[in-house]
Amino acid sequence: MAAAPAGKRHFFFTGQPGVGKTTAVLKIVQALARSHNIDAIARGFYTEECRVGGERIGFDVVTLAGARGPLARAGGAGAARGAPTVGKYAVDVRSFEALALPQLAPSAGVQLYVVDEVGKMELFSRAFYPAVQALLDAAPLVLGTVPVARQGRAIPQVESIKQRPDVQVIALTKENRDRETQAVLAELQRRLQSGGGSSGGGGGGG
């Protein structure tokens, strides 16, 4: 990533599944924590595989503060209760909303918000995308991830985020991910040291 163009204050990684989008986000947060009181200036969530005996049984949503709950689980029980599904996984919308939505509320003193990810599972929450839109309009800086279109099927909400004039999208590959992660880290460090981005306004393309 070259230096972010003027007006770009939110940074979203994209790329194929398994390329390391969440890993890149966590590396950046961990690096920032070495020079900032990360608990004071950052808020947000990330998603993580849940494994038992080496087998992936689903995904968890985890806040930067360490609270954790189920996002989705394999098996038919959730689907039988009417939960939405993605492949073999039933999505626990209530658990996701309880953990993730409070993290998206703009708060005084918070300069960086982490949103990993804006994807098909998360978007089963009807409240999630409006909360992301409001956050992008109001927050100084957002670091997030979005999936690539699969089999030619783009997610309209994801495309809307990518087209915002204040969003910089960084496509990760195995070849460039370390370089791009360091570039975004350097850009965020520069902005945090200068007091973050210009808060409020400036959104669009929603």
Rosetta silent file (secondary structure, phi, psi, omega in degrees, C-alpha in Angstrom):
SEQUENCE: MAAAPAGKRHFFFTGQPGVGKTTAVLKIVQALARSHNIDAIARGFYTEECRVGGERIGFDVVTLAGARGPLARAGGAGAARGAPTVGKYAVDVRSFEALALPQLAPSAGVQLYVVDEVGKMELFSRAFYPAVQALLDAAPLVLGTVPVARQGRAIPQVESIKQRPDVQVIALTKENRDRETQAVLAELQRRLQSGGGSSGGGGGGG
SCORE:     score description
SCORE:     0.000 S_00000001
   1 L     0.000  122.689  171.823    0.000    0.000    0.000 S_00000001
   2 L   -71.359  173.309  178.014    1.375    3.375   -0.957 S_00000001
   3 L   -52.268  137.202 -176.025    0.691    6.300    1.354 S_00000001
   4 L   -63.258  134.354  178.167   -3.047    6.574    1.802 S_00000001
   5 L   -62.485  157.644  177.550   -4.624    9.192   -0.462 S_00000001
   6 L   -56.886  139.088  179.148   -6.130   12.270    1.121 S_00000001
   7 L    92.363  -13.266  178.283   -9.560   11.566    2.527 S_00000001
   8 L   -88.333  117.330 -179.634   -8.922    7.882    3.226 S_00000001
   9 L  -127.585   -3.046  177.907   -9.297    7.259    6.952 S_00000001
  10 E  -123.502  140.549 -171.919  -10.600    3.700    7.125 S_00000001
  11 E  -127.071  121.363 -177.885   -8.579    0.651    6.050 S_00000001
  12 E  -122.630  123.611  171.456  -10.088   -2.691    5.057 S_00000001
  13 E   -81.157  143.831  170.775   -8.152   -5.823    4.167 S_00000001
  14 E  -136.674  171.163 -178.062   -9.666   -8.200    1.656 S_00000001
  15 L   151.608  171.955 -178.099   -8.461  -11.428    0.078 S_00000001
  16 L   -64.933  153.096  175.674   -9.156  -15.109   -0.326 S_00000001
  17 L   -54.727  134.899  177.844  -10.146  -17.203    2.719 S_00000001
  18 L    87.401   -0.052 -177.680   -7.073  -18.248    4.662 S_00000001
  19 L   -75.923  -20.133  176.358   -4.814  -15.526    3.292 S_00000001
  20 L   111.901   30.440 -179.334   -4.401  -13.992    6.760 S_00000001
  21 H   -63.916  -50.738  179.777   -6.756  -11.007    6.993 S_00000001
  22 H   -65.010  -39.473  177.616   -7.551  -11.489   10.677 S_00000001
  23 H   -59.132  -41.707  178.592   -3.921  -12.285   11.439 S_00000001
  24 H   -62.095  -44.352  178.704   -2.912   -8.999    9.817 S_00000001
  25 H   -60.021  -46.813 -177.332   -5.442   -7.081   11.915 S_00000001
  26 H   -67.218  -36.136  176.069   -4.272   -8.710   15.144 S_00000001
  27 H   -61.341  -40.790  179.243   -0.612   -8.070   14.337 S_00000001
  28 H   -65.648  -45.834  179.424   -1.401   -4.396   13.881 S_00000001
  29 H   -61.579  -44.060  179.635   -3.354   -4.181   17.147 S_00000001
  30 H   -63.539  -38.624  178.407   -0.588   -5.975   19.033 S_00000001
  31 H   -67.603  -41.496  178.477    2.041   -3.663   17.563 S_00000001
  32 H   -64.654  -31.786 -179.346    0.037   -0.566   18.456 S_00000001
  33 H   -65.933  -19.671  178.941   -0.365   -1.864   22.004 S_00000001
  34 L   -76.535  -16.860 -178.594    3.403   -1.598   22.461 S_00000001
  35 L  -125.062   -2.743 -178.923    3.292    2.169   22.052 S_00000001
  36 L  -137.194  157.634  170.482   -0.259    3.110   23.068 S_00000001
  37 L   -78.710   86.966 -169.730   -2.741    2.366   25.828 S_00000001
  38 H   -63.113  -30.875  179.499   -4.710    0.188   23.460 S_00000001
  39 H   -65.634  -26.525 -178.812   -7.538   -0.412   25.930 S_00000001
  40 H   -87.047  -34.050 -171.330   -8.181    3.334   25.998 S_00000001
  41 H  -104.335  -10.310 -175.359   -7.886    4.188   22.313 S_00000001
  42 E  -128.678  147.632  178.227   -9.179    1.081   20.523 S_00000001
  43 E  -148.234  155.010  176.591  -12.392   -0.908   20.517 S_00000001
  44 E   150.228 -165.222 -176.862  -13.814   -3.587   18.305 S_00000001
  45 E  -147.634  160.613  171.702  -14.047   -7.284   17.570 S_00000001
  46 E  -139.629  163.424  178.948  -12.537  -10.036   15.459 S_00000001
  47 E  -108.462  148.817 -173.511  -13.644  -13.511   14.457 S_00000001
  48 E  -143.987  141.787  175.358  -11.710  -16.657   15.243 S_00000001
  49 E   -63.299  143.676  172.568  -12.035  -20.322   14.408 S_00000001
  50 E  -110.227  120.228 -176.538  -13.281  -22.539   17.216 S_00000001
  51 E  -122.354  144.122  174.431  -11.607  -25.952   17.178 S_00000001
  52 E  -129.888  120.672 -178.625  -12.049  -29.071   19.281 S_00000001
  53 L    59.652   32.110  179.704   -9.484  -31.829   18.928 S_00000001
  54 L    83.910   -5.679 -179.370   -8.075  -30.125   15.862 S_00000001
  55 E  -101.242  132.276  177.439  -11.446  -30.059   14.114 S_00000001
  56 E   -75.132  120.625  179.343  -13.119  -26.765   13.288 S_00000001
  57 E  -107.835   -3.613  179.195  -16.569  -26.739   14.810 S_00000001
  58 E   161.847 -156.612 -178.134  -17.390  -23.117   14.152 S_00000001
  59 E  -136.904  146.438  175.112  -16.375  -19.531   14.719 S_00000001
  60 E  -112.142  154.257  168.049  -16.287  -17.219   17.734 S_00000001
  61 E  -103.919  132.962 -174.894  -16.605  -13.464   17.977 S_00000001
  62 E  -129.940  128.829  176.746  -13.976  -11.950   20.309 S_00000001
  63 E   -83.301  161.219  177.334  -13.781   -8.345   21.490 S_00000001
  64 L   -61.534  -24.228  177.927  -10.458   -6.546   21.854 S_00000001
  65 L   -81.347   -6.500  174.537  -11.111   -6.620   25.596 S_00000001
  66 L   102.785   -1.479  176.174  -11.223  -10.431   25.499 S_00000001
  67 L   -71.292  141.942 -173.386  -14.935  -11.189   25.788 S_00000001
  68 E  -137.474  144.755  174.670  -15.851  -14.184   23.650 S_00000001
  69 E  -158.137  166.570 -178.190  -19.006  -15.868   22.384 S_00000001
  70 E   -71.075  136.949  169.468  -20.187  -18.109   19.546 S_00000001
  71 E   -98.829  -44.780 -179.970  -20.702  -16.646   16.102 S_00000001
  72 E  -155.676  150.946  178.184  -21.521  -19.917   14.337 S_00000001
  73 E  -136.857  146.066  176.222  -21.422  -23.637   15.012 S_00000001
  74 E   -75.345  156.604  177.188  -21.534  -26.693   12.803 S_00000001
  75 L   112.876  165.722 -172.986  -24.373  -29.145   13.137 S_00000001
  76 H   -90.857   -7.946 -172.810  -28.094  -29.168   12.652 S_00000001
  77 H   -63.417  -47.962 -179.358  -29.323  -28.034   16.071 S_00000001
  78 H   -63.586  -42.984 -179.987  -29.122  -24.310   15.389 S_00000001
  79 H   -63.722  -36.030  179.494  -30.579  -24.643   11.937 S_00000001
  80 H   -64.293  -27.694  178.443  -33.402  -26.743   13.330 S_00000001
  81 L   -87.256    7.794  176.917  -34.277  -23.841   15.636 S_00000001
  82 L    92.337    9.376  179.005  -34.521  -21.520   12.643 S_00000001
  83 L   -69.832  144.599  175.763  -31.033  -20.001   12.811 S_00000001
  84 L   -66.731  153.938 -175.900  -29.644  -18.739    9.508 S_00000001
  85 E  -128.046  150.222  169.490  -26.936  -20.901    7.989 S_00000001
  86 E  -128.228  108.976 -173.205  -23.793  -20.492    5.922 S_00000001
  87 L    60.605 -127.558 -178.615  -22.797  -23.867    4.565 S_00000001
  88 L   -89.431    3.389 -174.275  -22.803  -26.296    7.480 S_00000001
  89 E  -103.084  130.799  172.915  -22.672  -23.539   10.105 S_00000001
  90 E   -92.787  129.462 -174.631  -25.674  -22.138   11.968 S_00000001
  91 E   -89.898  129.550  177.725  -25.167  -18.477   12.893 S_00000001
  92 L   -93.387   85.690 -174.467  -25.908  -17.354   16.455 S_00000001
  93 H   -62.592  -40.988 -177.414  -27.139  -13.852   15.678 S_00000001
  94 H   -62.925  -44.676  178.213  -28.082  -13.040   19.257 S_00000001
  95 H   -62.471  -44.222  179.652  -24.638  -13.932   20.606 S_00000001
  96 H   -60.108  -48.126 -177.529  -22.934  -11.945   17.841 S_00000001
  97 H   -63.345  -39.309 -178.479  -25.051   -8.857   18.428 S_00000001
  98 H   -61.666  -34.731 -178.489  -24.557   -8.952   22.196 S_00000001
  99 H   -90.758  -44.345 -169.701  -20.784   -8.839   21.796 S_00000001
 100 H   -82.284  -42.522 -172.267  -20.174   -6.928   18.572 S_00000001
 101 H   -60.554  -41.902  177.702  -22.762   -4.169   18.456 S_00000001
 102 H   -61.238  -25.446 -179.798  -21.633   -2.365   21.642 S_00000001
 103 H   -72.608  -16.414 -175.547  -18.116   -2.272   20.179 S_00000001
 104 H   -96.948   -0.207  179.940  -19.361   -0.250   17.213 S_00000001
 105 L   -80.250  118.154  179.084  -20.840    2.621   19.189 S_00000001
 106 L   -55.599  135.803 -174.934  -18.650    5.723   18.744 S_00000001
 107 L  -137.857  141.457 -179.844  -17.203    6.737   22.080 S_00000001
 108 L   -58.274  133.294  177.166  -15.189    9.748   23.252 S_00000001
 109 L    92.981  -20.703  178.970  -11.475    8.999   23.379 S_00000001
 110 L   -84.069  121.551 -175.848  -11.617    5.947   21.143 S_00000001
 111 L  -103.114  -22.382 -175.807   -9.561    6.654   18.034 S_00000001
 112 E  -133.508  130.044  177.446   -9.470    3.242   16.343 S_00000001
 113 E  -117.539  136.420 -179.383  -12.248    0.724   15.793 S_00000001
 114 E  -108.520  126.821 -179.063  -11.648   -2.844   14.615 S_00000001
 115 E  -130.322   93.980 -177.591  -14.353   -4.574   12.544 S_00000001
 116 L  -126.720   94.913   12.767  -13.325   -8.116   11.550 S_00000001
 117 L  -138.634  175.039  168.709  -15.307   -8.857    9.539 S_00000001
 118 L   -97.846   91.552 -174.347  -18.176   -7.487    7.499 S_00000001
 119 L  -133.073 -175.380 -173.511  -19.178  -10.833    6.024 S_00000001
 120 L   -61.864  -42.337 -179.866  -22.138  -13.035    5.259 S_00000001
 121 L   -62.471  -49.126 -176.666  -22.458  -14.445    8.780 S_00000001
 122 H   -63.845  -33.868 -176.240  -22.292  -11.066   10.480 S_00000001
 123 H   -75.512   -4.016  169.113  -24.750   -9.512    8.057 S_00000001
 124 H   -66.107  -20.518  171.931  -27.513  -11.862    9.214 S_00000001
 125 L   -77.011  119.155 -179.581  -27.798   -9.298   12.006 S_00000001
 126 L   -68.610  -22.804 -178.936  -30.138   -6.617   10.706 S_00000001
 127 L   -85.612  -15.175 -170.464  -28.613   -4.112   13.116 S_00000001
 128 H   -69.545  -52.890 -175.234  -25.007   -4.754   12.122 S_00000001
 129 H   -63.484  -43.471  174.409  -24.665   -3.019    8.773 S_00000001
 130 H   -58.304  -34.866  178.237  -26.429    0.195    9.880 S_00000001
 131 H   -68.039  -38.582  177.453  -24.095    0.244   12.884 S_00000001
 132 H   -65.753  -43.349  178.033  -21.068   -0.141   10.611 S_00000001
 133 H   -58.710  -47.026 -179.933  -22.308    2.651    8.355 S_00000001
 134 H   -62.915  -37.973  179.326  -22.799    4.981   11.321 S_00000001
 135 H   -65.374  -44.446  179.615  -19.362    4.081   12.648 S_00000001
 136 H   -62.923  -33.166  177.253  -17.673    4.818    9.318 S_00000001
 137 H   -69.490  -34.626 -169.043  -19.390    8.193    9.232 S_00000001
 138 H  -104.056  -29.572 -169.047  -18.354    9.121   12.783 S_00000001
 139 L   -78.894  147.106  174.502  -15.134    7.320   13.722 S_00000001
 140 L   -63.392  -46.594 -175.357  -11.646    8.792   13.245 S_00000001
 141 E  -143.959  136.124  173.352  -10.139    5.464   12.100 S_00000001
 142 E  -128.698  133.619  173.100  -11.529    2.010   11.322 S_00000001
 143 E  -115.735  120.597 -175.551   -9.462   -1.100   10.614 S_00000001
 144 E  -146.110 -176.666  175.942  -11.515   -3.934    9.194 S_00000001
 145 E  -136.457  148.214  174.541  -11.808   -6.859    6.829 S_00000001
 146 L  -136.900  148.618  179.145  -14.226   -7.754    4.062 S_00000001
 147 L   -79.004  161.494  171.478  -14.451  -10.943    1.979 S_00000001
 148 L   -82.388  157.293  174.312  -13.857  -11.152   -1.743 S_00000001
 149 L   -64.727  133.028 -178.544  -16.752  -11.913   -4.049 S_00000001
 150 E  -111.290  131.200 -179.540  -17.014  -15.669   -4.429 S_00000001
 151 L    54.707   35.685  176.954  -18.146  -17.318   -7.656 S_00000001
 152 L    77.275    4.923 -177.389  -19.031  -13.896   -8.976 S_00000001
 153 E  -102.889  101.559  178.336  -21.500  -13.220   -6.159 S_00000001
 154 L   -84.054  151.397  175.741  -20.689   -9.934   -4.462 S_00000001
 155 L   -93.494  118.540 -173.836  -22.283   -8.902   -1.173 S_00000001
 156 H   -54.729  -40.737 -178.888  -24.014   -5.530   -1.763 S_00000001
 157 H   -65.302  -36.985  177.973  -23.168   -4.169    1.706 S_00000001
 158 H   -66.405  -44.115  179.173  -19.506   -5.062    1.235 S_00000001
 159 H   -62.444  -36.064  178.326  -19.401   -3.394   -2.172 S_00000001
 160 H   -63.451  -42.359  177.765  -20.966   -0.292   -0.654 S_00000001
 161 H   -63.362  -44.704 -177.469  -18.238   -0.091    1.969 S_00000001
 162 H   -62.775  -27.898 -176.982  -15.511   -0.604   -0.632 S_00000001
 163 L   -89.215   -4.681  178.833  -16.890    2.251   -2.737 S_00000001
 164 L   -63.142  141.307 -179.870  -16.921    4.813    0.065 S_00000001
 165 L   -69.987  -15.546 -179.450  -14.543    7.706   -0.627 S_00000001
 166 L   -99.545    8.627 -177.314  -13.103    7.474    2.901 S_00000001
 167 E  -111.481  130.778  171.937  -12.227    3.756    2.674 S_00000001
 168 E  -104.716  122.160  179.336   -8.910    2.327    1.462 S_00000001
 169 E  -101.357  128.933 -178.601   -9.192   -1.358    0.430 S_00000001
 170 E  -118.008  115.155  179.782   -6.013   -3.442    0.571 S_00000001
 171 E   -84.842  118.198 -179.603   -6.042   -6.794   -1.234 S_00000001
 172 L   -92.835  142.093  168.092   -3.842   -9.293    0.583 S_00000001
 173 L  -129.641  168.881  177.582   -2.008  -12.205   -0.964 S_00000001
 174 L   -63.324  -26.104 -178.360    0.466  -14.592    0.621 S_00000001
 175 L   -79.169  -33.777 -173.673    3.196  -12.719   -1.227 S_00000001
 176 L  -108.092   -3.435 -168.647    2.310   -9.192   -0.099 S_00000001
 177 H   -62.204  -38.727 -179.746    0.578   -9.657    3.262 S_00000001
 178 H   -67.415  -43.400  179.889    3.588   -8.912    5.467 S_00000001
 179 H   -64.015  -44.367 -178.434    4.505   -5.808    3.489 S_00000001
 180 H   -69.104  -36.175  176.985    0.933   -4.534    3.387 S_00000001
 181 H   -61.455  -45.394  179.180    0.413   -5.209    7.095 S_00000001
 182 H   -64.684  -36.327  179.809    3.480   -3.145    7.930 S_00000001
 183 H   -66.057  -43.532  178.771    2.345   -0.356    5.606 S_00000001
 184 H   -67.402  -40.439  176.680   -1.075   -0.097    7.251 S_00000001
 185 H   -57.059  -47.565 -179.302    0.531   -0.255   10.694 S_00000001
 186 H   -61.321  -39.867  179.667    2.854    2.632    9.797 S_00000001
 187 H   -66.140  -42.810  179.421   -0.070    4.679    8.477 S_00000001
 188 H   -67.099  -40.497  177.007   -2.140    4.090   11.617 S_00000001
 189 H   -60.050  -43.376  179.450    0.794    4.920   13.874 S_00000001
 190 H   -60.851  -43.305 -177.190    1.319    8.175   12.007 S_00000001
 191 H   -72.405  -37.522  178.086   -2.325    9.122   12.333 S_00000001
 192 H   -66.338  -37.796  178.893   -2.604    8.171   15.971 S_00000001
 193 H   -67.969  -27.477  178.981    0.478   10.218   16.790 S_00000001
 194 L   -94.670    9.644  176.374   -1.049   13.201   15.024 S_00000001
 195 L    97.648   17.518  176.631   -4.320   12.809   16.873 S_00000001
 196 L    83.296 -166.127  178.721   -6.138   10.365   14.602 S_00000001
 197 L   -88.192  179.590  174.445   -8.247   11.255   11.618 S_00000001
 198 L   -76.211  118.292 -174.174  -10.708   14.049   11.325 S_00000001
 199 L   -80.502  146.895  174.887  -13.661   12.831   13.360 S_00000001
 200 L    79.563  150.722  173.605  -17.216   13.023   12.128 S_00000001
 201 L    63.469 -169.532  173.110  -18.629   13.608    8.694 S_00000001
 202 L    76.170   -2.079 -178.249  -16.838   12.795    5.500 S_00000001
 203 L   -79.325 -179.274  177.800  -18.765    9.596    4.902 S_00000001
 204 L   164.940  175.951  175.285  -20.592    8.662    1.815 S_00000001
 205 L    65.041   26.772 -174.971  -21.405    5.943   -0.603 S_00000001
 206 L   -88.552    0.000    0.000  -23.549    4.134    1.899 S_00000001
